[in-house]
Amino acid sequence: MTDEPSPDSPVPGIAPEQFLRMITTRSVMRTYSERPIAPQVVDALLQGMESAPNAANTQAWSFVVVQDPRNIRRLRSFAPGVFGVPALVVMACTDNSRGLEEEADKAARSMCVAMAVENLLLTAHAHGLGGCPVHSFRPEALRLLFDLPSSIEPVLLAPIGYPASEPRPSRRRARKEFISYETYGQHTPVSRTR
Ligand SMILES: Cc1cc2nc3c(=O)[nH]c(=O)nc-3n(C[C@H](O)[C@H](O)[C@H](O)COP(=O)(O)O)c2cc1C
């Protein structure tokens, strides 16, 4: 493995191996120090988040960035999945007023939000921050608390902060249990040299 930028890398200075290391060293963080996050770092997090792929570029999403400690405390009382006291929480929502009305579109909107949250978590990790996607919360309580209009539906929360403990890598299943090649259940890749 080398840190030398690959000639194939579209971003000078970032080798694919370095990028992969960034992704594979992220793990969920649920305890946070009291250190605040500088505004320019918050801006970088949002930049990473908003650049996520999304269906037909409809960007049918809406995010509420909660940083006031009183609002974080209120939010936590309706979100048992949020542990510790993060410096900020992003409430990631679908914007159901955008895109088509079909039911299939509803699922696509949620997928877009999930992709944005993953981008957010990876950008946070690149800045030395930790975070966690959280689905355990009471959406209707948060709707009232944060004045969400009826078209805005919270899908995931993302508490973010500087870690108060060493991140513990989560175990992954053996690849052969969930990756097939060409047809389901075939675990040996077909070699392609052409
Ligand atoms: C859709 C989704 C919902 C999750 N909800 C919660 C949650 O409510 N509370 C929580 O503590 N962690 C939650 N997690 C975090 C997972 O537990 C965590 O990502 C998983 O254990 C794998 O660990 P890793 O992120 O370190 O790889 C959620 C993750 C995802 C993707």
The ligand as an SDF file (V2000), in Angstrom:
LIG
                    3D

 31 33  0  0  0  0  0  0  0  0999 V2000
  -30.7020    3.2990    9.7610 C   0  0  0  0  0  0  0  0  0  0  0  0
  -29.8750    3.2270   11.0270 C   0  0  0  0  0  0  0  0  0  0  0  0
  -30.4750    3.4690   12.2340 C   0  0  0  0  0  0  0  0  0  0  0  0
  -29.7200    3.4500   13.4230 C   0  0  0  0  0  0  0  0  0  0  0  0
  -30.3320    3.7670   14.6030 N   0  0  0  0  0  0  0  0  0  0  0  0
  -29.5930    3.8000   15.7270 C   0  0  0  0  0  0  0  0  0  0  0  0
  -30.2000    4.1870   16.9480 C   0  0  0  0  0  0  0  0  0  0  0  0
  -31.3780    4.5110   17.0150 O   0  0  0  0  0  0  0  0  0  0  0  0
  -29.4150    4.2240   18.0530 N   0  0  0  0  0  0  0  0  0  0  0  0
  -28.0820    3.9120   18.0000 C   0  0  0  0  0  0  0  0  0  0  0  0
  -27.4340    3.9660   19.0370 O   0  0  0  0  0  0  0  0  0  0  0  0
  -27.4740    3.5410   16.8590 N   0  0  0  0  0  0  0  0  0  0  0  0
  -28.1980    3.4830   15.7080 C   0  0  0  0  0  0  0  0  0  0  0  0
  -27.5890    3.1460   14.5250 N   0  0  0  0  0  0  0  0  0  0  0  0
  -26.1500    2.8770   14.4990 C   0  0  0  0  0  0  0  0  0  0  0  0
  -25.8520    1.4110   14.3110 C   0  0  0  0  0  0  0  0  0  0  0  0
  -26.0990    0.7080   15.5160 O   0  0  0  0  0  0  0  0  0  0  0  0
  -24.3720    1.2130   13.8640 C   0  0  0  0  0  0  0  0  0  0  0  0
  -24.1710    1.9110   12.6690 O   0  0  0  0  0  0  0  0  0  0  0  0
  -24.0590   -0.2630   13.6770 C   0  0  0  0  0  0  0  0  0  0  0  0
  -23.9770   -0.9270   14.9190 O   0  0  0  0  0  0  0  0  0  0  0  0
  -22.7650   -0.5110   12.9200 C   0  0  0  0  0  0  0  0  0  0  0  0
  -21.7070    0.1170   13.5820 O   0  0  0  0  0  0  0  0  0  0  0  0
  -20.7170    1.1080   12.8090 P   0  0  0  0  0  0  0  0  0  0  0  0
  -21.5210    2.3140   12.3840 O   0  0  0  0  0  0  0  0  0  0  0  0
  -19.6700    1.4380   13.8310 O   0  0  0  0  0  0  0  0  0  0  0  0
  -20.1730    0.3890   11.6230 O   0  0  0  0  0  0  0  0  0  0  0  0
  -28.3210    3.1530   13.3580 C   0  0  0  0  0  0  0  0  0  0  0  0
  -27.7370    2.9230   12.1100 C   0  0  0  0  0  0  0  0  0  0  0  0
  -28.4760    2.9740   10.9600 C   0  0  0  0  0  0  0  0  0  0  0  0
  -27.7980    2.7520    9.6260 C   0  0  0  0  0  0  0  0  0  0  0  0
  1  2  1  0
  2  3  1  0
  2 30  2  0
  3  4  2  0
  4  5  1  0
  4 28  1  0
  5  6  2  0
  6  7  1  0
  6 13  1  0
  7  8  2  0
  7  9  1  0
  9 10  1  0
 10 11  2  0
 10 12  1  0
 12 13  2  0
 13 14  1  0
 14 15  1  0
 14 28  1  0
 15 16  1  0
 16 17  1  0
 16 18  1  0
 18 19  1  0
 18 20  1  0
 20 21  1  0
 20 22  1  0
 22 23  1  0
 23 24  1  0
 24 25  2  0
 24 26  1  0
 24 27  1  0
 28 29  2  0
 29 30  1  0
 30 31  1  0
M  END
$$$$
